[in-house]
Amino acid sequence: MEAFTKLTGLVAPVDRVNVDTDAIIPKQFLKRIERTGFGQFLFYEWRFDEQGNDIPQFSLNQPRYKGASVLISRANFGCGSSREHAPWAIMDYGFRCIIAPSFADIFYNNCFKNGILPIKLSEEQVEDLFQRTAANEGYELNVDLENKTITDAQGLRIDFDLDEHRRQFLLQGLDDIGLTLQHEDAISAYEQKHADRLFA
C-alpha cells in the first residue's frame, strides 16, 4: 500500500449528507474482486443518466474538478452496507483524502486499510471549505499527515485529530498484512520452535 505523508491536491465537493456506499459504488458493479477498475463507476448514478451520458450538474463532471485528489462532503459519509469496494472506487478514481464532519464506522476503518486518509472536521470548518472551493476555481489543499494540518495558499490552517495507530498505518503504508509482516522474524522463529505441533 502506498504511504501517505503529505498531499497537495485539487478539491472536489460532493455536497450531500448521508452519502451511502451504494451511491459511492452501485451494487451492479461489485462482481469483481480486484481493487482496481472501480473508479469509472464512482457515484455512477449521480454522474451518468440512463443513456450513460454525463450529468453536467454533478460536480465530478465539471471540468474545474477534473483530477481532484481531495474530496469534501457532508455528515455520515460512507453509511450503508459495509462494502470495501467503496474505498476501492474512491482510491481508483484518484482521491487520497476525504474531509467530512463524520463517517460511518466501517467505511472509516476501510479507508485506512486502502491508503485513504479520512479527516473529521466540524460542520463549520467543512462549510468554510465548501465556500472556499466554490469561490476559487482550482482550489487546492495541502494535507500534512505528519503534522496533522490542513493549509491552503490563502493562509488557512486547520489542525485535525487522528488516532496515532491509524496515522502510523498510513505514514508507513501498511495494511493488515503489512503490519503482520513486520513481525515475520518472530513468526518464523515460533514456527520453527513449534514445528512438530504446527506441521504434524
mmCIF file of the C-alpha atoms, coordinates in Angstrom:
data_MODEL
# 
_entry.id   MODEL 
# 
loop_
_atom_site.group_PDB 
_atom_site.id 
_atom_site.type_symbol 
_atom_site.label_atom_id 
_atom_site.label_alt_id 
_atom_site.label_comp_id 
_atom_site.label_asym_id 
_atom_site.label_entity_id 
_atom_site.label_seq_id 
_atom_site.pdbx_PDB_ins_code 
_atom_site.Cartn_x 
_atom_site.Cartn_y 
_atom_site.Cartn_z 
_atom_site.occupancy 
_atom_site.B_iso_or_equiv 
_atom_site.pdbx_formal_charge 
_atom_site.auth_seq_id 
_atom_site.auth_comp_id 
_atom_site.auth_asym_id 
_atom_site.auth_atom_id 
_atom_site.pdbx_PDB_model_num 
ATOM 1   C CA . MET A 1 1   ? 0.000   0.000   0.000   1.00 0.00 ? 1   MET A CA 1 
ATOM 2   C CA . GLU A 1 2   ? 1.293   3.463   -0.884  1.00 0.00 ? 2   GLU A CA 1 
ATOM 3   C CA . ALA A 1 3   ? 2.297   5.523   2.127   1.00 0.00 ? 3   ALA A CA 1 
ATOM 4   C CA . PHE A 1 4   ? 0.556   8.814   2.843   1.00 0.00 ? 4   PHE A CA 1 
ATOM 5   C CA . THR A 1 5   ? 2.677   11.623  4.265   1.00 0.00 ? 5   THR A CA 1 
ATOM 6   C CA . LYS A 1 6   ? 1.773   14.878  2.514   1.00 0.00 ? 6   LYS A CA 1 
ATOM 7   C CA . LEU A 1 7   ? -0.672  15.682  -0.263  1.00 0.00 ? 7   LEU A CA 1 
ATOM 8   C CA . THR A 1 8   ? -1.278  18.859  -2.233  1.00 0.00 ? 8   THR A CA 1 
ATOM 9   C CA . GLY A 1 9   ? -4.412  18.328  -4.244  1.00 0.00 ? 9   GLY A CA 1 
ATOM 10  C CA . LEU A 1 10  ? -7.316  19.892  -6.069  1.00 0.00 ? 10  LEU A CA 1 
ATOM 11  C CA . VAL A 1 11  ? -10.513 19.825  -4.012  1.00 0.00 ? 11  VAL A CA 1 
ATOM 12  C CA . ALA A 1 12  ? -13.824 18.472  -5.350  1.00 0.00 ? 12  ALA A CA 1 
ATOM 13  C CA . PRO A 1 13  ? -17.135 18.793  -3.470  1.00 0.00 ? 13  PRO A CA 1 
ATOM 14  C CA . VAL A 1 14  ? -19.964 16.304  -3.116  1.00 0.00 ? 14  VAL A CA 1 
ATOM 15  C CA . ASP A 1 15  ? -22.436 18.451  -1.225  1.00 0.00 ? 15  ASP A CA 1 
ATOM 16  C CA . ARG A 1 16  ? -24.728 15.782  0.213   1.00 0.00 ? 16  ARG A CA 1 
ATOM 17  C CA . VAL A 1 17  ? -25.334 14.258  3.630   1.00 0.00 ? 17  VAL A CA 1 
ATOM 18  C CA . ASN A 1 18  ? -25.592 10.518  4.220   1.00 0.00 ? 18  ASN A CA 1 
ATOM 19  C CA . VAL A 1 19  ? -23.656 9.520   1.107   1.00 0.00 ? 19  VAL A CA 1 
ATOM 20  C CA . ASP A 1 20  ? -24.050 5.750   1.294   1.00 0.00 ? 20  ASP A CA 1 
ATOM 21  C CA . THR A 1 21  ? -21.863 3.044   -0.167  1.00 0.00 ? 21  THR A CA 1 
ATOM 22  C CA . ASP A 1 22  ? -24.444 2.138   -2.820  1.00 0.00 ? 22  ASP A CA 1 
ATOM 23  C CA . ALA A 1 23  ? -24.182 5.700   -4.131  1.00 0.00 ? 23  ALA A CA 1 
ATOM 24  C CA . ILE A 1 24  ? -20.386 5.515   -3.986  1.00 0.00 ? 24  ILE A CA 1 
ATOM 25  C CA . ILE A 1 25  ? -20.269 2.224   -5.929  1.00 0.00 ? 25  ILE A CA 1 
ATOM 26  C CA . PRO A 1 26  ? -23.642 0.759   -7.004  1.00 0.00 ? 26  PRO A CA 1 
ATOM 27  C CA . LYS A 1 27  ? -24.214 -2.927  -6.371  1.00 0.00 ? 27  LYS A CA 1 
ATOM 28  C CA . GLN A 1 28  ? -24.237 -3.929  -10.066 1.00 0.00 ? 28  GLN A CA 1 
ATOM 29  C CA . PHE A 1 29  ? -20.501 -3.195  -10.226 1.00 0.00 ? 29  PHE A CA 1 
ATOM 30  C CA . LEU A 1 30  ? -19.467 -5.469  -7.346  1.00 0.00 ? 30  LEU A CA 1 
ATOM 31  C CA . LYS A 1 31  ? -18.798 -8.551  -9.459  1.00 0.00 ? 31  LYS A CA 1 
ATOM 32  C CA . ARG A 1 32  ? -15.013 -8.185  -9.499  1.00 0.00 ? 32  ARG A CA 1 
ATOM 33  C CA . ILE A 1 33  ? -12.617 -8.889  -6.641  1.00 0.00 ? 33  ILE A CA 1 
ATOM 34  C CA . GLU A 1 34  ? -9.636  -6.854  -7.900  1.00 0.00 ? 34  GLU A CA 1 
ATOM 35  C CA . ARG A 1 35  ? -9.136  -3.493  -6.197  1.00 0.00 ? 35  ARG A CA 1 
ATOM 36  C CA . THR A 1 36  ? -8.626  -1.638  -9.470  1.00 0.00 ? 36  THR A CA 1 
ATOM 37  C CA . GLY A 1 37  ? -11.026 -0.571  -12.201 1.00 0.00 ? 37  GLY A CA 1 
ATOM 38  C CA . PHE A 1 38  ? -13.813 0.701   -9.949  1.00 0.00 ? 38  PHE A CA 1 
ATOM 39  C CA . GLY A 1 39  ? -13.067 4.413   -10.324 1.00 0.00 ? 39  GLY A CA 1 
ATOM 40  C CA . GLN A 1 40  ? -15.038 4.632   -13.561 1.00 0.00 ? 40  GLN A CA 1 
ATOM 41  C CA . PHE A 1 41  ? -18.153 3.614   -11.628 1.00 0.00 ? 41  PHE A CA 1 
ATOM 42  C CA . LEU A 1 42  ? -17.711 6.008   -8.677  1.00 0.00 ? 42  LEU A CA 1 
ATOM 43  C CA . PHE A 1 43  ? -21.002 7.849   -7.951  1.00 0.00 ? 43  PHE A CA 1 
ATOM 44  C CA . TYR A 1 44  ? -22.249 6.232   -11.156 1.00 0.00 ? 44  TYR A CA 1 
ATOM 45  C CA . GLU A 1 45  ? -25.948 7.048   -10.789 1.00 0.00 ? 45  GLU A CA 1 
ATOM 46  C CA . TRP A 1 46  ? -25.139 10.676  -9.943  1.00 0.00 ? 46  TRP A CA 1 
ATOM 47  C CA . ARG A 1 47  ? -22.585 11.081  -12.734 1.00 0.00 ? 47  ARG A CA 1 
ATOM 48  C CA . PHE A 1 48  ? -24.495 9.450   -15.606 1.00 0.00 ? 48  PHE A CA 1 
ATOM 49  C CA . ASP A 1 49  ? -28.051 9.368   -16.921 1.00 0.00 ? 49  ASP A CA 1 
ATOM 50  C CA . GLU A 1 50  ? -29.846 6.221   -18.115 1.00 0.00 ? 50  GLU A CA 1 
ATOM 51  C CA . GLN A 1 51  ? -28.189 6.518   -21.530 1.00 0.00 ? 51  GLN A CA 1 
ATOM 52  C CA . GLY A 1 52  ? -24.726 6.708   -19.968 1.00 0.00 ? 52  GLY A CA 1 
ATOM 53  C CA . ASN A 1 53  ? -24.270 10.405  -20.697 1.00 0.00 ? 53  ASN A CA 1 
ATOM 54  C CA . ASP A 1 54  ? -22.638 12.774  -18.214 1.00 0.00 ? 54  ASP A CA 1 
ATOM 55  C CA . ILE A 1 55  ? -24.972 14.695  -15.923 1.00 0.00 ? 55  ILE A CA 1 
ATOM 56  C CA . PRO A 1 56  ? -23.287 18.109  -16.160 1.00 0.00 ? 56  PRO A CA 1 
ATOM 57  C CA . GLN A 1 57  ? -24.707 19.406  -12.889 1.00 0.00 ? 57  GLN A CA 1 
ATOM 58  C CA . PHE A 1 58  ? -22.851 16.802  -10.848 1.00 0.00 ? 58  PHE A CA 1 
ATOM 59  C CA . SER A 1 59  ? -19.606 18.227  -9.516  1.00 0.00 ? 59  SER A CA 1 
ATOM 60  C CA . LEU A 1 60  ? -17.235 15.485  -10.690 1.00 0.00 ? 60  LEU A CA 1 
ATOM 61  C CA . ASN A 1 61  ? -18.410 16.010  -14.272 1.00 0.00 ? 61  ASN A CA 1 
ATOM 62  C CA . GLN A 1 62  ? -17.416 19.675  -14.208 1.00 0.00 ? 62  GLN A CA 1 
ATOM 63  C CA . PRO A 1 63  ? -14.042 20.449  -15.848 1.00 0.00 ? 63  PRO A CA 1 
ATOM 64  C CA . ARG A 1 64  ? -12.863 22.545  -12.890 1.00 0.00 ? 64  ARG A CA 1 
ATOM 65  C CA . TYR A 1 65  ? -12.790 19.452  -10.667 1.00 0.00 ? 65  TYR A CA 1 
ATOM 66  C CA . LYS A 1 66  ? -11.028 17.057  -13.056 1.00 0.00 ? 66  LYS A CA 1 
ATOM 67  C CA . GLY A 1 67  ? -8.013  15.454  -11.433 1.00 0.00 ? 67  GLY A CA 1 
ATOM 68  C CA . ALA A 1 68  ? -9.090  16.225  -7.866  1.00 0.00 ? 68  ALA A CA 1 
ATOM 69  C CA . SER A 1 69  ? -7.470  14.189  -5.111  1.00 0.00 ? 69  SER A CA 1 
ATOM 70  C CA . VAL A 1 70  ? -9.241  15.728  -2.087  1.00 0.00 ? 70  VAL A CA 1 
ATOM 71  C CA . LEU A 1 71  ? -12.972 15.095  -1.658  1.00 0.00 ? 71  LEU A CA 1 
ATOM 72  C CA . ILE A 1 72  ? -15.138 17.150  0.689   1.00 0.00 ? 72  ILE A CA 1 
ATOM 73  C CA . SER A 1 73  ? -18.612 16.057  1.701   1.00 0.00 ? 73  SER A CA 1 
ATOM 74  C CA . ARG A 1 74  ? -21.168 16.266  4.493   1.00 0.00 ? 74  ARG A CA 1 
ATOM 75  C CA . ALA A 1 75  ? -22.042 14.253  7.598   1.00 0.00 ? 75  ALA A CA 1 
ATOM 76  C CA . ASN A 1 76  ? -22.236 10.457  7.769   1.00 0.00 ? 76  ASN A CA 1 
ATOM 77  C CA . PHE A 1 77  ? -20.193 9.819   4.642   1.00 0.00 ? 77  PHE A CA 1 
ATOM 78  C CA . GLY A 1 78  ? -19.905 6.135   3.702   1.00 0.00 ? 78  GLY A CA 1 
ATOM 79  C CA . CYS A 1 79  ? -23.024 4.922   5.509   1.00 0.00 ? 79  CYS A CA 1 
ATOM 80  C CA . GLY A 1 80  ? -24.987 1.880   4.333   1.00 0.00 ? 80  GLY A CA 1 
ATOM 81  C CA . SER A 1 81  ? -23.657 -1.597  3.597   1.00 0.00 ? 81  SER A CA 1 
ATOM 82  C CA . SER A 1 82  ? -20.070 -2.408  4.540   1.00 0.00 ? 82  SER A CA 1 
ATOM 83  C CA . ARG A 1 83  ? -18.630 -2.958  1.053   1.00 0.00 ? 83  ARG A CA 1 
ATOM 84  C CA . GLU A 1 84  ? -14.879 -2.494  0.752   1.00 0.00 ? 84  GLU A CA 1 
ATOM 85  C CA . HIS A 1 85  ? -15.438 -1.697  -2.923  1.00 0.00 ? 85  HIS A CA 1 
ATOM 86  C CA . ALA A 1 86  ? -16.423 1.841   -1.836  1.00 0.00 ? 86  ALA A CA 1 
ATOM 87  C CA . PRO A 1 87  ? -12.911 2.928   -0.797  1.00 0.00 ? 87  PRO A CA 1 
ATOM 88  C CA . TRP A 1 88  ? -11.521 0.944   -3.756  1.00 0.00 ? 88  TRP A CA 1 
ATOM 89  C CA . ALA A 1 89  ? -13.623 3.073   -6.129  1.00 0.00 ? 89  ALA A CA 1 
ATOM 90  C CA . ILE A 1 90  ? -12.653 6.313   -4.382  1.00 0.00 ? 90  ILE A CA 1 
ATOM 91  C CA . MET A 1 91  ? -8.951  5.426   -4.481  1.00 0.00 ? 91  MET A CA 1 
ATOM 92  C CA . ASP A 1 92  ? -9.074  4.218   -8.081  1.00 0.00 ? 92  ASP A CA 1 
ATOM 93  C CA . TYR A 1 93  ? -10.751 7.454   -9.175  1.00 0.00 ? 93  TYR A CA 1 
ATOM 94  C CA . GLY A 1 94  ? -7.841  9.394   -7.700  1.00 0.00 ? 94  GLY A CA 1 
ATOM 95  C CA . PHE A 1 95  ? -8.953  10.596  -4.269  1.00 0.00 ? 95  PHE A CA 1 
ATOM 96  C CA . ARG A 1 96  ? -6.438  10.124  -1.446  1.00 0.00 ? 96  ARG A CA 1 
ATOM 97  C CA . CYS A 1 97  ? -8.186  12.242  1.194   1.00 0.00 ? 97  CYS A CA 1 
ATOM 98  C CA . ILE A 1 98  ? -11.830 12.700  2.217   1.00 0.00 ? 98  ILE A CA 1 
ATOM 99  C CA . ILE A 1 99  ? -12.914 15.502  4.533   1.00 0.00 ? 99  ILE A CA 1 
ATOM 100 C CA . ALA A 1 100 ? -16.319 15.404  6.213   1.00 0.00 ? 100 ALA A CA 1 
ATOM 101 C CA . PRO A 1 101 ? -17.891 16.103  9.622   1.00 0.00 ? 101 PRO A CA 1 
ATOM 102 C CA . SER A 1 102 ? -18.451 12.388  10.260  1.00 0.00 ? 102 SER A CA 1 
ATOM 103 C CA . PHE A 1 103 ? -18.068 8.968   8.649   1.00 0.00 ? 103 PHE A CA 1 
ATOM 104 C CA . ALA A 1 104 ? -19.774 5.615   9.022   1.00 0.00 ? 104 ALA A CA 1 
ATOM 105 C CA . ASP A 1 105 ? -17.500 3.474   11.221  1.00 0.00 ? 105 ASP A CA 1 
ATOM 106 C CA . ILE A 1 106 ? -16.879 0.551   8.855   1.00 0.00 ? 106 ILE A CA 1 
ATOM 107 C CA . PHE A 1 107 ? -16.206 2.803   5.883   1.00 0.00 ? 107 PHE A CA 1 
ATOM 108 C CA . TYR A 1 108 ? -13.881 4.948   8.023   1.00 0.00 ? 108 TYR A CA 1 
ATOM 109 C CA . ASN A 1 109 ? -11.849 1.888   9.048   1.00 0.00 ? 109 ASN A CA 1 
ATOM 110 C CA . ASN A 1 110 ? -11.735 0.581   5.475   1.00 0.00 ? 110 ASN A CA 1 
ATOM 111 C CA . CYS A 1 111 ? -10.233 3.857   4.273   1.00 0.00 ? 111 CYS A CA 1 
ATOM 112 C CA . PHE A 1 112 ? -7.098  3.350   6.354   1.00 0.00 ? 112 PHE A CA 1 
ATOM 113 C CA . LYS A 1 113 ? -6.737  -0.201  5.050   1.00 0.00 ? 113 LYS A CA 1 
ATOM 114 C CA . ASN A 1 114 ? -6.743  1.118   1.492   1.00 0.00 ? 114 ASN A CA 1 
ATOM 115 C CA . GLY A 1 115 ? -4.436  4.128   1.740   1.00 0.00 ? 115 GLY A CA 1 
ATOM 116 C CA . ILE A 1 116 ? -7.097  6.836   2.029   1.00 0.00 ? 116 ILE A CA 1 
ATOM 117 C CA . LEU A 1 117 ? -6.979  9.499   4.739   1.00 0.00 ? 117 LEU A CA 1 
ATOM 118 C CA . PRO A 1 118 ? -10.456 10.363  6.095   1.00 0.00 ? 118 PRO A CA 1 
ATOM 119 C CA . ILE A 1 119 ? -10.418 13.573  8.145   1.00 0.00 ? 119 ILE A CA 1 
ATOM 120 C CA . LYS A 1 120 ? -13.182 14.621  10.521  1.00 0.00 ? 120 LYS A CA 1 
ATOM 121 C CA . LEU A 1 121 ? -13.708 18.358  10.901  1.00 0.00 ? 121 LEU A CA 1 
ATOM 122 C CA . SER A 1 122 ? -16.516 20.392  12.424  1.00 0.00 ? 122 SER A CA 1 
ATOM 123 C CA . GLU A 1 123 ? -19.597 21.311  10.389  1.00 0.00 ? 123 GLU A CA 1 
ATOM 124 C CA . GLU A 1 124 ? -18.405 24.920  10.392  1.00 0.00 ? 124 GLU A CA 1 
ATOM 125 C CA . GLN A 1 125 ? -14.930 24.044  9.128   1.00 0.00 ? 125 GLN A CA 1 
ATOM 126 C CA . VAL A 1 126 ? -16.340 21.858  6.364   1.00 0.00 ? 126 VAL A CA 1 
ATOM 127 C CA . GLU A 1 127 ? -18.784 24.583  5.348   1.00 0.00 ? 127 GLU A CA 1 
ATOM 128 C CA . ASP A 1 128 ? -15.855 27.001  5.091   1.00 0.00 ? 128 ASP A CA 1 
ATOM 129 C CA . LEU A 1 129 ? -14.046 24.568  2.795   1.00 0.00 ? 129 LEU A CA 1 
ATOM 130 C CA . PHE A 1 130 ? -17.142 24.275  0.597   1.00 0.00 ? 130 PHE A CA 1 
ATOM 131 C CA . GLN A 1 131 ? -17.309 28.038  0.290   1.00 0.00 ? 131 GLN A CA 1 
ATOM 132 C CA . ARG A 1 132 ? -13.606 28.354  -0.485  1.00 0.00 ? 132 ARG A CA 1 
ATOM 133 C CA . THR A 1 133 ? -13.853 25.604  -3.108  1.00 0.00 ? 133 THR A CA 1 
ATOM 134 C CA . ALA A 1 134 ? -16.848 27.222  -4.808  1.00 0.00 ? 134 ALA A CA 1 
ATOM 135 C CA . ALA A 1 135 ? -15.281 30.689  -4.814  1.00 0.00 ? 135 ALA A CA 1 
ATOM 136 C CA . ASN A 1 136 ? -11.837 29.702  -6.120  1.00 0.00 ? 136 ASN A CA 1 
ATOM 137 C CA . GLU A 1 137 ? -11.546 27.611  -9.264  1.00 0.00 ? 137 GLU A CA 1 
ATOM 138 C CA . GLY A 1 138 ? -8.543  25.329  -8.952  1.00 0.00 ? 138 GLY A CA 1 
ATOM 139 C CA . TYR A 1 139 ? -8.732  25.461  -5.150  1.00 0.00 ? 139 TYR A CA 1 
ATOM 140 C CA . GLU A 1 140 ? -6.137  23.211  -3.544  1.00 0.00 ? 140 GLU A CA 1 
ATOM 141 C CA . LEU A 1 141 ? -5.469  21.993  -0.036  1.00 0.00 ? 141 LEU A CA 1 
ATOM 142 C CA . ASN A 1 142 ? -2.190  20.886  1.485   1.00 0.00 ? 142 ASN A CA 1 
ATOM 143 C CA . VAL A 1 143 ? -2.779  17.905  3.749   1.00 0.00 ? 143 VAL A CA 1 
ATOM 144 C CA . ASP A 1 144 ? 0.130   17.106  6.048   1.00 0.00 ? 144 ASP A CA 1 
ATOM 145 C CA . LEU A 1 145 ? -0.361  13.852  7.927   1.00 0.00 ? 145 LEU A CA 1 
ATOM 146 C CA . GLU A 1 146 ? 2.991   14.096  9.678   1.00 0.00 ? 146 GLU A CA 1 
ATOM 147 C CA . ASN A 1 147 ? 1.941   17.331  11.412  1.00 0.00 ? 147 ASN A CA 1 
ATOM 148 C CA . LYS A 1 148 ? -1.839  16.721  11.233  1.00 0.00 ? 148 LYS A CA 1 
ATOM 149 C CA . THR A 1 149 ? -2.547  20.022  9.480   1.00 0.00 ? 149 THR A CA 1 
ATOM 150 C CA . ILE A 1 150 ? -4.564  21.268  6.519   1.00 0.00 ? 150 ILE A CA 1 
ATOM 151 C CA . THR A 1 151 ? -3.479  24.508  4.848   1.00 0.00 ? 151 THR A CA 1 
ATOM 152 C CA . ASP A 1 152 ? -4.160  26.462  1.676   1.00 0.00 ? 152 ASP A CA 1 
ATOM 153 C CA . ALA A 1 153 ? -2.415  29.222  -0.268  1.00 0.00 ? 153 ALA A CA 1 
ATOM 154 C CA . GLN A 1 154 ? -4.634  31.875  1.318   1.00 0.00 ? 154 GLN A CA 1 
ATOM 155 C CA . GLY A 1 155 ? -3.431  31.404  4.875   1.00 0.00 ? 155 GLY A CA 1 
ATOM 156 C CA . LEU A 1 156 ? -5.931  28.827  6.105   1.00 0.00 ? 156 LEU A CA 1 
ATOM 157 C CA . ARG A 1 157 ? -4.626  26.418  8.726   1.00 0.00 ? 157 ARG A CA 1 
ATOM 158 C CA . ILE A 1 158 ? -6.649  23.659  10.357  1.00 0.00 ? 158 ILE A CA 1 
ATOM 159 C CA . ASP A 1 159 ? -5.283  21.160  12.860  1.00 0.00 ? 159 ASP A CA 1 
ATOM 160 C CA . PHE A 1 160 ? -7.016  17.786  12.849  1.00 0.00 ? 160 PHE A CA 1 
ATOM 161 C CA . ASP A 1 161 ? -7.030  14.870  15.268  1.00 0.00 ? 161 ASP A CA 1 
ATOM 162 C CA . LEU A 1 162 ? -6.322  11.280  14.332  1.00 0.00 ? 162 LEU A CA 1 
ATOM 163 C CA . ASP A 1 163 ? -5.744  8.102   16.290  1.00 0.00 ? 163 ASP A CA 1 
ATOM 164 C CA . GLU A 1 164 ? -1.991  7.521   16.356  1.00 0.00 ? 164 GLU A CA 1 
ATOM 165 C CA . HIS A 1 165 ? -2.258  3.852   15.385  1.00 0.00 ? 165 HIS A CA 1 
ATOM 166 C CA . ARG A 1 166 ? -4.217  4.750   12.240  1.00 0.00 ? 166 ARG A CA 1 
ATOM 167 C CA . ARG A 1 167 ? -1.856  7.620   11.498  1.00 0.00 ? 167 ARG A CA 1 
ATOM 168 C CA . GLN A 1 168 ? 1.117   5.261   11.572  1.00 0.00 ? 168 GLN A CA 1 
ATOM 169 C CA . PHE A 1 169 ? -0.751  2.819   9.325   1.00 0.00 ? 169 PHE A CA 1 
ATOM 170 C CA . LEU A 1 170 ? -0.865  5.462   6.587   1.00 0.00 ? 170 LEU A CA 1 
ATOM 171 C CA . LEU A 1 171 ? 2.538   7.039   7.200   1.00 0.00 ? 171 LEU A CA 1 
ATOM 172 C CA . GLN A 1 172 ? 4.204   3.637   6.818   1.00 0.00 ? 172 GLN A CA 1 
ATOM 173 C CA . GLY A 1 173 ? 1.909   2.432   4.027   1.00 0.00 ? 173 GLY A CA 1 
ATOM 174 C CA . LEU A 1 174 ? 0.799   -0.609  5.993   1.00 0.00 ? 174 LEU A CA 1 
ATOM 175 C CA . ASP A 1 175 ? -2.355  -2.644  5.661   1.00 0.00 ? 175 ASP A CA 1 
ATOM 176 C CA . ASP A 1 176 ? -3.215  -5.548  7.990   1.00 0.00 ? 176 ASP A CA 1 
ATOM 177 C CA . ILE A 1 177 ? -0.940  -7.926  6.083   1.00 0.00 ? 177 ILE A CA 1 
ATOM 178 C CA . GLY A 1 178 ? 1.922   -5.444  6.054   1.00 0.00 ? 178 GLY A CA 1 
ATOM 179 C CA . LEU A 1 179 ? 1.530   -4.903  9.778   1.00 0.00 ? 179 LEU A CA 1 
ATOM 180 C CA . THR A 1 180 ? 1.739   -8.655  10.380  1.00 0.00 ? 180 THR A CA 1 
ATOM 181 C CA . LEU A 1 181 ? 4.813   -9.000  8.156   1.00 0.00 ? 181 LEU A CA 1 
ATOM 182 C CA . GLN A 1 182 ? 6.678   -6.553  10.397  1.00 0.00 ? 182 GLN A CA 1 
ATOM 183 C CA . HIS A 1 183 ? 6.848   -9.491  12.830  1.00 0.00 ? 183 HIS A CA 1 
ATOM 184 C CA . GLU A 1 184 ? 7.892   -12.038 10.208  1.00 0.00 ? 184 GLU A CA 1 
ATOM 185 C CA . ASP A 1 185 ? 11.113  -12.994 12.030  1.00 0.00 ? 185 ASP A CA 1 
ATOM 186 C CA . ALA A 1 186 ? 9.249   -13.667 15.273  1.00 0.00 ? 186 ALA A CA 1 
ATOM 187 C CA . ILE A 1 187 ? 6.588   -15.661 13.429  1.00 0.00 ? 187 ILE A CA 1 
ATOM 188 C CA . SER A 1 188 ? 9.243   -17.761 11.670  1.00 0.00 ? 188 SER A CA 1 
ATOM 189 C CA . ALA A 1 189 ? 11.068  -18.383 14.962  1.00 0.00 ? 189 ALA A CA 1 
ATOM 190 C CA . TYR A 1 190 ? 7.822   -19.501 16.597  1.00 0.00 ? 190 TYR A CA 1 
ATOM 191 C CA . GLU A 1 191 ? 7.030   -21.814 13.686  1.00 0.00 ? 191 GLU A CA 1 
ATOM 192 C CA . GLN A 1 192 ? 10.479  -23.410 13.866  1.00 0.00 ? 192 GLN A CA 1 
ATOM 193 C CA . LYS A 1 193 ? 10.246  -23.869 17.623  1.00 0.00 ? 193 LYS A CA 1 
ATOM 194 C CA . HIS A 1 194 ? 6.833   -25.499 17.409  1.00 0.00 ? 194 HIS A CA 1 
ATOM 195 C CA . ALA A 1 195 ? 7.181   -27.220 14.033  1.00 0.00 ? 195 ALA A CA 1 
ATOM 196 C CA . ASP A 1 196 ? 6.291   -30.625 15.485  1.00 0.00 ? 196 ASP A CA 1 
ATOM 197 C CA . ARG A 1 197 ? 2.858   -29.304 16.586  1.00 0.00 ? 197 ARG A CA 1 
ATOM 198 C CA . LEU A 1 198 ? 2.180   -26.876 13.739  1.00 0.00 ? 198 LEU A CA 1 
ATOM 199 C CA . PHE A 1 199 ? 3.015   -29.150 10.831  1.00 0.00 ? 199 PHE A CA 1 
ATOM 200 C CA . ALA A 1 200 ? 2.200   -32.569 12.219  1.00 0.00 ? 200 ALA A CA 1 
# 
